[in-house]
Amino acid sequence: MKHHWTTALCAVLMSHVPALQAQTTWKLATGYRAESFHTQNIMQFSREVEQATGGKLLIQVYPNNTLAKLNDVSQAVQQGKAEAGETIMSSLVKEMPVAGADSIPFVVSSYKDAERLWKLQRPGVEKHFSELGLKLLYAVPWPPQGLHSSKPIRGVADFKGTQMRTYNPTTLRIAELLGAKPVDVAMVDVGKALSEGRMDNMITSALTGVENKVWGQIRYYYEINAWFPKNVVFVSNKAFDALKPEVRGMVLKAAADAETRGWLASQVLANSATEELRQNGIRIDRIPADLELEIKRMGEKFSREWVRSVGNEANAIFVPYYLKP
């Protein structure tokens, strides 16, 4: 009798083991360092998902190109090498031209503007992600791109003949429009190029200036907020749809919290990096009104060209953006 009772109890316990052990694990690939504030935000997102789901969903974060290189993350998720990923929005332009909206220079001038632009851009990005078999979770901007210069800038004429660092088609075009000589310099070589006198100015964030310790050669930093490039976090539809409805809701809630937290962290970091430049002897300033007006005209020119190249989806972003400032 005891034997039969023990056997029955074991059968009951074994029938519950799958339920107790049911657990889903996602691999999330990112090309950024573990120390990056974006990656730190993702790791907190992962912890919050694990806590909210009671361990039913674990998200393992693979930073620093360990699972996929930055520009290959989207393909890695589409091909099933990872369930989720993070990449910079501009790397997706070939797959979804609408992703290029936040890389149009001199259109937004504040985090508030950048957030308004993102709300207009998001529906199109979500649509194209879905067509690729992906689901957008959230997006967070880098600190805004400012102007670093070895000499004071009072007008467009001050750029003529200077050597401006360029690293993509947009910065190359800006240099040409300003009359500067474009110099292709990789981020890791910024310090060396400055010390060798190969560049006089560049448009990049205050954070990049701090990371490269540009003080010494760079004496001025102008907060032009040229653009706010965003990183986007996404998951494959297959992995997301495989979750139970209540777990999907928990993931979306954690993603919304990560977006809010990330935007705030970006702004805090922008302020602290600018202050660190100041503490190291760099003068922090705003550009003169005339130059600011000229830059806004350039922004309108860039946005018109982009709208013509992308079409109706671009109109859906920039028409309401400009009509309702």
Short mmCIF file of the C-alpha atoms (twelve columns), coordinates in Angstrom:
data_MODEL
# 
_entry.id   MODEL 
# 
loop_
_atom_site.group_PDB 
_atom_site.id 
_atom_site.type_symbol 
_atom_site.label_atom_id 
_atom_site.label_alt_id 
_atom_site.label_comp_id 
_atom_site.label_asym_id 
_atom_site.label_seq_id 
_atom_site.Cartn_x 
_atom_site.Cartn_y 
_atom_site.Cartn_z 
_atom_site.pdbx_PDB_model_num 
ATOM 1   C CA . MET A 1   0.000  0.000  0.000   1 
ATOM 2   C CA . LYS A 2   2.845  2.349  0.935   1 
ATOM 3   C CA . HIS A 3   4.566  1.543  -2.365  1 
ATOM 4   C CA . HIS A 4   1.460  2.443  -4.373  1 
ATOM 5   C CA . TRP A 5   1.034  5.723  -2.417  1 
ATOM 6   C CA . THR A 6   4.686  6.699  -3.030  1 
ATOM 7   C CA . THR A 7   4.420  5.891  -6.725  1 
ATOM 8   C CA . ALA A 8   1.280  7.987  -7.048  1 
ATOM 9   C CA . LEU A 9   2.881  10.922 -5.213  1 
ATOM 10  C CA . CYS A 10  5.940  10.803 -7.464  1 
ATOM 11  C CA . ALA A 11  3.693  10.772 -10.525 1 
ATOM 12  C CA . VAL A 12  1.866  13.873 -9.294  1 
ATOM 13  C CA . LEU A 13  5.151  15.694 -8.561  1 
ATOM 14  C CA . MET A 14  6.643  14.750 -11.922 1 
ATOM 15  C CA . SER A 15  3.564  16.030 -13.712 1 
ATOM 16  C CA . HIS A 16  4.225  19.457 -12.199 1 
ATOM 17  C CA . VAL A 17  7.967  19.630 -12.999 1 
ATOM 18  C CA . PRO A 18  7.538  21.043 -16.523 1 
ATOM 19  C CA . ALA A 19  5.295  23.771 -15.158 1 
ATOM 20  C CA . LEU A 20  7.739  24.596 -12.403 1 
ATOM 21  C CA . GLN A 21  10.703 24.619 -14.762 1 
ATOM 22  C CA . ALA A 22  8.979  26.344 -17.724 1 
ATOM 23  C CA . GLN A 23  11.350 29.111 -18.679 1 
ATOM 24  C CA . THR A 24  12.129 31.028 -21.855 1 
ATOM 25  C CA . THR A 25  15.531 32.561 -22.546 1 
ATOM 26  C CA . TRP A 26  16.218 35.299 -25.079 1 
ATOM 27  C CA . LYS A 27  19.633 36.261 -26.343 1 
ATOM 28  C CA . LEU A 28  19.913 40.019 -26.878 1 
ATOM 29  C CA . ALA A 29  22.807 41.193 -29.062 1 
ATOM 30  C CA . THR A 30  24.291 44.687 -28.971 1 
ATOM 31  C CA . GLY A 31  27.431 46.172 -30.470 1 
ATOM 32  C CA . TYR A 32  28.035 48.555 -27.581 1 
ATOM 33  C CA . ARG A 33  30.288 48.176 -24.548 1 
ATOM 34  C CA . ALA A 34  28.846 46.835 -21.296 1 
ATOM 35  C CA . GLU A 35  29.726 50.194 -19.699 1 
ATOM 36  C CA . SER A 36  27.619 52.187 -22.198 1 
ATOM 37  C CA . PHE A 37  24.573 53.814 -20.622 1 
ATOM 38  C CA . HIS A 38  22.483 52.154 -23.355 1 
ATOM 39  C CA . THR A 39  23.746 48.708 -22.378 1 
ATOM 40  C CA . GLN A 40  23.284 49.442 -18.689 1 
ATOM 41  C CA . ASN A 41  19.695 50.403 -19.458 1 
ATOM 42  C CA . ILE A 42  19.164 47.137 -21.352 1 
ATOM 43  C CA . MET A 43  20.562 45.158 -18.426 1 
ATOM 44  C CA . GLN A 44  18.109 46.862 -16.083 1 
ATOM 45  C CA . PHE A 45  15.324 46.121 -18.573 1 
ATOM 46  C CA . SER A 46  16.407 42.472 -18.481 1 
ATOM 47  C CA . ARG A 47  16.340 42.375 -14.678 1 
ATOM 48  C CA . GLU A 48  12.910 43.982 -14.554 1 
ATOM 49  C CA . VAL A 49  11.516 41.481 -17.064 1 
ATOM 50  C CA . GLU A 50  12.906 38.573 -15.049 1 
ATOM 51  C CA . GLN A 51  11.431 39.982 -11.837 1 
ATOM 52  C CA . ALA A 52  8.035  40.830 -13.344 1 
ATOM 53  C CA . THR A 53  7.658  37.399 -14.959 1 
ATOM 54  C CA . GLY A 54  8.876  35.507 -11.918 1 
ATOM 55  C CA . GLY A 55  11.783 34.113 -13.924 1 
ATOM 56  C CA . LYS A 56  9.582  32.807 -16.758 1 
ATOM 57  C CA . LEU A 57  11.506 34.982 -19.212 1 
ATOM 58  C CA . LEU A 58  15.249 35.555 -18.974 1 
ATOM 59  C CA . ILE A 59  17.039 37.987 -21.294 1 
ATOM 60  C CA . GLN A 60  20.759 37.330 -21.642 1 
ATOM 61  C CA . VAL A 61  22.584 40.443 -22.869 1 
ATOM 62  C CA . TYR A 62  25.587 40.000 -25.185 1 
ATOM 63  C CA . PRO A 63  27.417 43.377 -25.429 1 
ATOM 64  C CA . ASN A 64  30.445 44.575 -27.397 1 
ATOM 65  C CA . ASN A 65  29.792 42.653 -30.645 1 
ATOM 66  C CA . THR A 66  30.175 39.294 -28.872 1 
ATOM 67  C CA . LEU A 67  27.108 37.777 -30.557 1 
ATOM 68  C CA . ALA A 68  26.759 40.023 -33.610 1 
ATOM 69  C CA . LYS A 69  28.467 43.146 -34.891 1 
ATOM 70  C CA . LEU A 70  26.556 46.408 -34.502 1 
ATOM 71  C CA . ASN A 71  25.519 46.748 -38.158 1 
ATOM 72  C CA . ASP A 72  24.603 43.043 -38.352 1 
ATOM 73  C CA . VAL A 73  22.340 42.860 -35.292 1 
ATOM 74  C CA . SER A 74  19.095 43.265 -37.256 1 
ATOM 75  C CA . GLN A 75  19.999 40.420 -39.612 1 
ATOM 76  C CA . ALA A 76  21.120 38.237 -36.700 1 
ATOM 77  C CA . VAL A 77  17.684 38.570 -35.086 1 
ATOM 78  C CA . GLN A 78  15.888 38.004 -38.396 1 
ATOM 79  C CA . GLN A 79  17.974 34.860 -38.967 1 
ATOM 80  C CA . GLY A 80  17.306 33.493 -35.476 1 
ATOM 81  C CA . LYS A 81  20.873 33.816 -34.171 1 
ATOM 82  C CA . ALA A 82  19.452 35.997 -31.405 1 
ATOM 83  C CA . GLU A 83  15.903 36.600 -30.232 1 
ATOM 84  C CA . ALA A 84  16.425 40.325 -29.608 1 
ATOM 85  C CA . GLY A 85  18.907 43.071 -30.350 1 
ATOM 86  C CA . GLU A 86  19.954 46.695 -30.146 1 
ATOM 87  C CA . THR A 87  21.484 48.837 -32.853 1 
ATOM 88  C CA . ILE A 88  21.742 52.476 -33.842 1 
ATOM 89  C CA . MET A 89  18.759 53.581 -35.925 1 
ATOM 90  C CA . SER A 90  20.885 54.920 -38.773 1 
ATOM 91  C CA . SER A 91  22.224 51.397 -39.453 1 
ATOM 92  C CA . LEU A 92  18.711 50.361 -40.524 1 
ATOM 93  C CA . VAL A 93  18.256 52.983 -43.245 1 
ATOM 94  C CA . LYS A 94  18.778 50.525 -46.128 1 
ATOM 95  C CA . GLU A 95  16.072 48.241 -44.747 1 
ATOM 96  C CA . MET A 96  13.732 51.073 -43.709 1 
ATOM 97  C CA . PRO A 97  14.513 54.564 -45.056 1 
ATOM 98  C CA . VAL A 98  12.113 56.084 -42.525 1 
ATOM 99  C CA . ALA A 99  14.684 55.226 -39.841 1 
ATOM 100 C CA . GLY A 100 16.838 58.054 -41.177 1 
ATOM 101 C CA . ALA A 101 14.593 60.811 -39.800 1 
ATOM 102 C CA . ASP A 102 16.582 61.295 -36.596 1 
ATOM 103 C CA . SER A 103 19.835 61.624 -38.544 1 
ATOM 104 C CA . ILE A 104 18.704 64.697 -40.479 1 
ATOM 105 C CA . PRO A 105 20.912 67.498 -39.091 1 
ATOM 106 C CA . PHE A 106 19.782 70.821 -37.656 1 
ATOM 107 C CA . VAL A 107 16.091 69.891 -37.397 1 
ATOM 108 C CA . VAL A 108 15.674 69.263 -33.670 1 
ATOM 109 C CA . SER A 109 17.227 71.553 -31.090 1 
ATOM 110 C CA . SER A 110 16.220 69.991 -27.769 1 
ATOM 111 C CA . TYR A 111 15.247 66.705 -26.135 1 
ATOM 112 C CA . LYS A 112 11.641 67.891 -26.269 1 
ATOM 113 C CA . ASP A 113 11.918 68.322 -30.051 1 
ATOM 114 C CA . ALA A 114 13.646 64.955 -30.388 1 
ATOM 115 C CA . GLU A 115 10.878 63.233 -28.424 1 
ATOM 116 C CA . ARG A 116 8.195  64.889 -30.564 1 
ATOM 117 C CA . LEU A 117 9.995  63.780 -33.733 1 
ATOM 118 C CA . TRP A 118 10.256 60.213 -32.390 1 
ATOM 119 C CA . LYS A 119 6.505  60.042 -31.729 1 
ATOM 120 C CA . LEU A 120 5.905  60.974 -35.364 1 
ATOM 121 C CA . GLN A 121 8.591  58.600 -36.632 1 
ATOM 122 C CA . ARG A 122 7.661  55.607 -34.482 1 
ATOM 123 C CA . PRO A 123 4.561  54.327 -36.377 1 
ATOM 124 C CA . GLY A 124 6.521  54.015 -39.622 1 
ATOM 125 C CA . VAL A 125 9.440  52.312 -37.878 1 
ATOM 126 C CA . GLU A 126 7.066  49.849 -36.176 1 
ATOM 127 C CA . LYS A 127 5.419  49.078 -39.527 1 
ATOM 128 C CA . HIS A 128 8.725  48.301 -41.234 1 
ATOM 129 C CA . PHE A 129 9.991  46.270 -38.285 1 
ATOM 130 C CA . SER A 130 6.840  44.161 -38.524 1 
ATOM 131 C CA . GLU A 131 7.444  43.582 -42.240 1 
ATOM 132 C CA . LEU A 132 10.909 42.265 -41.321 1 
ATOM 133 C CA . GLY A 133 9.444  39.912 -38.728 1 
ATOM 134 C CA . LEU A 134 10.539 42.129 -35.835 1 
ATOM 135 C CA . LYS A 135 8.826  44.038 -33.043 1 
ATOM 136 C CA . LEU A 136 10.033 47.402 -31.763 1 
ATOM 137 C CA . LEU A 137 10.422 47.527 -27.991 1 
ATOM 138 C CA . TYR A 138 11.891 50.980 -27.319 1 
ATOM 139 C CA . ALA A 139 14.327 53.661 -28.494 1 
ATOM 140 C CA . VAL A 140 16.713 55.940 -26.571 1 
ATOM 141 C CA . PRO A 141 18.774 58.855 -27.945 1 
ATOM 142 C CA . TRP A 142 22.460 59.496 -27.540 1 
ATOM 143 C CA . PRO A 143 23.404 62.919 -26.151 1 
ATOM 144 C CA . PRO A 144 23.021 65.609 -28.853 1 
ATOM 145 C CA . GLN A 145 25.765 66.350 -31.335 1 
ATOM 146 C CA . GLY A 146 27.623 69.592 -30.610 1 
ATOM 147 C CA . LEU A 147 30.384 71.551 -32.330 1 
ATOM 148 C CA . HIS A 148 33.948 71.185 -31.008 1 
ATOM 149 C CA . SER A 149 36.431 73.760 -32.308 1 
ATOM 150 C CA . SER A 150 40.020 74.808 -31.747 1 
ATOM 151 C CA . LYS A 151 39.095 78.410 -32.628 1 
ATOM 152 C CA . PRO A 152 36.065 80.602 -31.869 1 
ATOM 153 C CA . ILE A 153 33.213 80.341 -34.378 1 
ATOM 154 C CA . ARG A 154 31.258 83.534 -35.042 1 
ATOM 155 C CA . GLY A 155 29.904 82.829 -38.513 1 
ATOM 156 C CA . VAL A 156 30.020 80.548 -41.550 1 
ATOM 157 C CA . ALA A 157 33.191 82.309 -42.751 1 
ATOM 158 C CA . ASP A 158 35.093 80.931 -39.745 1 
ATOM 159 C CA . PHE A 159 34.737 77.388 -41.138 1 
ATOM 160 C CA . LYS A 160 36.279 78.168 -44.505 1 
ATOM 161 C CA . GLY A 161 39.634 76.471 -44.945 1 
ATOM 162 C CA . THR A 162 39.433 74.647 -41.599 1 
ATOM 163 C CA . GLN A 163 39.814 70.884 -41.346 1 
ATOM 164 C CA . MET A 164 36.556 69.301 -40.164 1 
ATOM 165 C CA . ARG A 165 36.308 65.708 -39.048 1 
ATOM 166 C CA . THR A 166 33.823 63.671 -41.092 1 
ATOM 167 C CA . TYR A 167 32.718 60.064 -40.602 1 
ATOM 168 C CA . ASN A 168 29.589 59.579 -42.755 1 
ATOM 169 C CA . PRO A 169 27.865 61.152 -45.802 1 
ATOM 170 C CA . THR A 170 25.950 63.653 -43.627 1 
ATOM 171 C CA . THR A 171 29.023 65.087 -41.892 1 
ATOM 172 C CA . LEU A 172 30.863 65.134 -45.221 1 
ATOM 173 C CA . ARG A 173 28.069 67.193 -46.762 1 
ATOM 174 C CA . ILE A 174 27.972 69.567 -43.788 1 
ATOM 175 C CA . ALA A 175 31.712 70.212 -44.131 1 
ATOM 176 C CA . GLU A 176 31.315 70.948 -47.825 1 
ATOM 177 C CA . LEU A 177 28.363 73.318 -47.268 1 
ATOM 178 C CA . LEU A 178 30.314 75.199 -44.598 1 
ATOM 179 C CA . GLY A 179 33.379 75.501 -46.806 1 
ATOM 180 C CA . ALA A 180 35.538 73.325 -44.547 1 
ATOM 181 C CA . LYS A 181 37.978 70.688 -45.723 1 
ATOM 182 C CA . PRO A 182 36.594 67.232 -44.811 1 
ATOM 183 C CA . VAL A 183 38.999 64.928 -42.971 1 
ATOM 184 C CA . ASP A 184 37.938 61.293 -42.519 1 
ATOM 185 C CA . VAL A 185 38.907 60.389 -38.943 1 
ATOM 186 C CA . ALA A 186 37.719 57.291 -37.077 1 
ATOM 187 C CA . MET A 187 36.501 57.861 -33.519 1 
ATOM 188 C CA . VAL A 188 39.459 55.987 -32.019 1 
ATOM 189 C CA . ASP A 189 41.858 58.303 -33.876 1 
ATOM 190 C CA . VAL A 190 40.316 61.628 -32.827 1 
ATOM 191 C CA . GLY A 191 42.908 62.349 -30.136 1 
ATOM 192 C CA . LYS A 192 45.793 61.508 -32.441 1 
ATOM 193 C CA . ALA A 193 44.405 63.595 -35.310 1 
ATOM 194 C CA . LEU A 194 43.999 66.601 -32.999 1 
ATOM 195 C CA . SER A 195 47.521 66.294 -31.597 1 
ATOM 196 C CA . GLU A 196 48.951 66.039 -35.121 1 
ATOM 197 C CA . GLY A 197 47.032 69.129 -36.248 1 
ATOM 198 C CA . ARG A 198 45.038 67.204 -38.867 1 
ATOM 199 C CA . MET A 199 41.663 68.547 -37.735 1 
ATOM 200 C CA . ASP A 200 40.364 71.836 -36.342 1 
ATOM 201 C CA . ASN A 201 36.743 71.064 -35.568 1 
ATOM 202 C CA . MET A 202 34.132 68.312 -35.495 1 
ATOM 203 C CA . ILE A 203 30.455 67.733 -34.820 1 
ATOM 204 C CA . THR A 204 29.971 65.066 -32.177 1 
ATOM 205 C CA . SER A 205 28.579 64.786 -28.657 1 
ATOM 206 C CA . ALA A 206 30.127 66.257 -25.528 1 
ATOM 207 C CA . LEU A 207 30.362 62.665 -24.281 1 
ATOM 208 C CA . THR A 208 32.601 61.719 -27.213 1 
ATOM 209 C CA . GLY A 209 34.753 64.749 -26.442 1 
ATOM 210 C CA . VAL A 210 35.153 63.590 -22.847 1 
ATOM 211 C CA . GLU A 211 35.918 59.998 -23.837 1 
ATOM 212 C CA . ASN A 212 38.652 61.244 -26.190 1 
ATOM 213 C CA . LYS A 213 39.980 63.884 -23.747 1 
ATOM 214 C CA . VAL A 214 39.940 66.557 -26.460 1 
ATOM 215 C CA . TRP A 215 40.917 69.406 -24.131 1 
ATOM 216 C CA . GLY A 216 44.205 71.006 -25.102 1 
ATOM 217 C CA . GLN A 217 43.570 71.145 -28.827 1 
ATOM 218 C CA . ILE A 218 39.817 71.815 -28.594 1 
ATOM 219 C CA . ARG A 219 39.073 75.094 -26.813 1 
ATOM 220 C CA . TYR A 220 35.402 75.701 -27.619 1 
ATOM 221 C CA . TYR A 221 32.252 73.598 -27.460 1 
ATOM 222 C CA . TYR A 222 29.053 74.972 -28.989 1 
ATOM 223 C CA . GLU A 223 25.762 73.359 -27.986 1 
ATOM 224 C CA . ILE A 224 24.197 73.332 -31.438 1 
ATOM 225 C CA . ASN A 225 22.306 70.060 -30.803 1 
ATOM 226 C CA . ALA A 226 22.780 69.136 -34.461 1 
ATOM 227 C CA . TRP A 227 20.872 65.855 -34.153 1 
ATOM 228 C CA . PHE A 228 19.924 63.202 -31.604 1 
ATOM 229 C CA . PRO A 229 20.858 59.760 -32.984 1 
ATOM 230 C CA . LYS A 230 18.837 56.974 -31.368 1 
ATOM 231 C CA . ASN A 231 19.490 53.358 -30.484 1 
ATOM 232 C CA . VAL A 232 16.563 50.999 -30.951 1 
ATOM 233 C CA . VAL A 233 15.827 47.729 -29.104 1 
ATOM 234 C CA . PHE A 234 13.697 45.079 -30.790 1 
ATOM 235 C CA . VAL A 235 12.729 41.391 -30.691 1 
ATOM 236 C CA . SER A 236 11.696 38.858 -33.301 1 
ATOM 237 C CA . ASN A 237 7.937  38.491 -33.713 1 
ATOM 238 C CA . LYS A 238 8.360  34.730 -33.439 1 
ATOM 239 C CA . ALA A 239 9.966  34.975 -29.999 1 
ATOM 240 C CA . PHE A 240 7.543  37.628 -28.769 1 
ATOM 241 C CA . ASP A 241 4.403  35.873 -30.021 1 
ATOM 242 C CA . ALA A 242 5.516  32.621 -28.367 1 
ATOM 243 C CA . LEU A 243 5.077  34.251 -24.940 1 
ATOM 244 C CA . LYS A 244 1.829  34.034 -23.016 1 
ATOM 245 C CA . PRO A 245 -0.280 37.221 -23.303 1 
ATOM 246 C CA . GLU A 246 0.370  38.265 -19.704 1 
ATOM 247 C CA . VAL A 247 4.136  37.875 -20.178 1 
ATOM 248 C CA . ARG A 248 4.023  39.915 -23.396 1 
ATOM 249 C CA . GLY A 249 2.307  42.673 -21.425 1 
ATOM 250 C CA . MET A 250 5.055  42.582 -18.795 1 
ATOM 251 C CA . VAL A 251 7.743  42.878 -21.483 1 
ATOM 252 C CA . LEU A 252 6.032  45.892 -23.071 1 
ATOM 253 C CA . LYS A 253 5.630  47.551 -19.666 1 
ATOM 254 C CA . ALA A 254 9.347  47.059 -18.897 1 
ATOM 255 C CA . ALA A 255 10.206 48.370 -22.388 1 
ATOM 256 C CA . ALA A 256 8.144  51.532 -21.858 1 
ATOM 257 C CA . ASP A 257 9.900  52.066 -18.519 1 
ATOM 258 C CA . ALA A 258 13.299 51.519 -20.179 1 
ATOM 259 C CA . GLU A 259 12.501 54.148 -22.816 1 
ATOM 260 C CA . THR A 260 11.491 56.733 -20.201 1 
ATOM 261 C CA . ARG A 261 14.532 55.936 -18.052 1 
ATOM 262 C CA . GLY A 262 16.892 55.979 -21.053 1 
ATOM 263 C CA . TRP A 263 15.796 59.411 -22.295 1 
ATOM 264 C CA . LEU A 264 16.347 60.845 -18.834 1 
ATOM 265 C CA . ALA A 265 19.753 59.145 -18.513 1 
ATOM 266 C CA . SER A 266 20.822 60.543 -21.892 1 
ATOM 267 C CA . GLN A 267 19.946 64.071 -20.802 1 
ATOM 268 C CA . VAL A 268 21.750 63.703 -17.474 1 
ATOM 269 C CA . LEU A 269 24.807 62.328 -19.261 1 
ATOM 270 C CA . ALA A 270 24.769 65.176 -21.798 1 
ATOM 271 C CA . ASN A 271 24.798 67.719 -18.976 1 
ATOM 272 C CA . SER A 272 27.532 65.978 -16.987 1 
ATOM 273 C CA . ALA A 273 29.756 65.511 -20.060 1 
ATOM 274 C CA . THR A 274 29.384 69.182 -20.995 1 
ATOM 275 C CA . GLU A 275 30.310 70.161 -17.455 1 
ATOM 276 C CA . GLU A 276 33.389 67.924 -17.601 1 
ATOM 277 C CA . LEU A 277 34.514 69.687 -20.780 1 
ATOM 278 C CA . ARG A 278 34.087 72.996 -18.945 1 
ATOM 279 C CA . GLN A 279 36.104 71.794 -15.958 1 
ATOM 280 C CA . ASN A 280 38.942 70.887 -18.314 1 
ATOM 281 C CA . GLY A 281 39.196 74.412 -19.710 1 
ATOM 282 C CA . ILE A 282 36.898 74.227 -22.731 1 
ATOM 283 C CA . ARG A 283 34.613 77.210 -23.166 1 
ATOM 284 C CA . ILE A 284 30.946 76.201 -23.458 1 
ATOM 285 C CA . ASP A 285 28.945 78.591 -25.605 1 
ATOM 286 C CA . ARG A 286 26.021 79.071 -27.979 1 
ATOM 287 C CA . ILE A 287 26.670 80.033 -31.583 1 
ATOM 288 C CA . PRO A 288 25.750 83.578 -32.705 1 
ATOM 289 C CA . ALA A 289 22.156 84.187 -33.845 1 
ATOM 290 C CA . ASP A 290 23.138 84.706 -37.494 1 
ATOM 291 C CA . LEU A 291 24.955 81.388 -37.659 1 
ATOM 292 C CA . GLU A 292 22.117 79.643 -35.858 1 
ATOM 293 C CA . LEU A 293 19.711 80.950 -38.498 1 
ATOM 294 C CA . GLU A 294 22.008 79.712 -41.268 1 
ATOM 295 C CA . ILE A 295 22.177 76.285 -39.627 1 
ATOM 296 C CA . LYS A 296 18.376 76.127 -39.433 1 
ATOM 297 C CA . ARG A 297 18.202 76.889 -43.136 1 
ATOM 298 C CA . MET A 298 20.604 74.006 -43.763 1 
ATOM 299 C CA . GLY A 299 18.336 71.777 -41.650 1 
ATOM 300 C CA . GLU A 300 15.327 72.696 -43.780 1 
ATOM 301 C CA . LYS A 301 17.366 71.955 -46.902 1 
ATOM 302 C CA . PHE A 302 18.449 68.539 -45.570 1 
ATOM 303 C CA . SER A 303 14.895 67.649 -44.509 1 
ATOM 304 C CA . ARG A 304 13.400 68.675 -47.892 1 
ATOM 305 C CA . GLU A 305 15.951 66.529 -49.711 1 
ATOM 306 C CA . TRP A 306 15.218 63.606 -47.405 1 
ATOM 307 C CA . VAL A 307 11.460 63.957 -47.874 1 
ATOM 308 C CA . ARG A 308 11.925 63.904 -51.663 1 
ATOM 309 C CA . SER A 309 14.068 60.770 -51.474 1 
ATOM 310 C CA . VAL A 310 11.811 58.844 -49.054 1 
ATOM 311 C CA . GLY A 311 8.347  59.985 -50.114 1 
ATOM 312 C CA . ASN A 312 5.007  59.868 -48.311 1 
ATOM 313 C CA . GLU A 313 6.313  58.302 -45.120 1 
ATOM 314 C CA . ALA A 314 8.734  61.187 -44.727 1 
ATOM 315 C CA . ASN A 315 5.909  63.675 -45.267 1 
ATOM 316 C CA . ALA A 316 3.959  61.969 -42.485 1 
ATOM 317 C CA . ILE A 317 6.828  62.854 -40.143 1 
ATOM 318 C CA . PHE A 318 8.022  66.287 -41.163 1 
ATOM 319 C CA . VAL A 319 4.787  67.988 -42.245 1 
ATOM 320 C CA . PRO A 320 3.214  67.714 -38.752 1 
ATOM 321 C CA . TYR A 321 6.599  68.312 -37.139 1 
ATOM 322 C CA . TYR A 322 7.039  71.690 -38.827 1 
ATOM 323 C CA . LEU A 323 3.360  72.666 -38.649 1 
ATOM 324 C CA . LYS A 324 3.075  72.077 -34.905 1 
ATOM 325 C CA . PRO A 325 6.290  73.293 -33.239 1 
# 
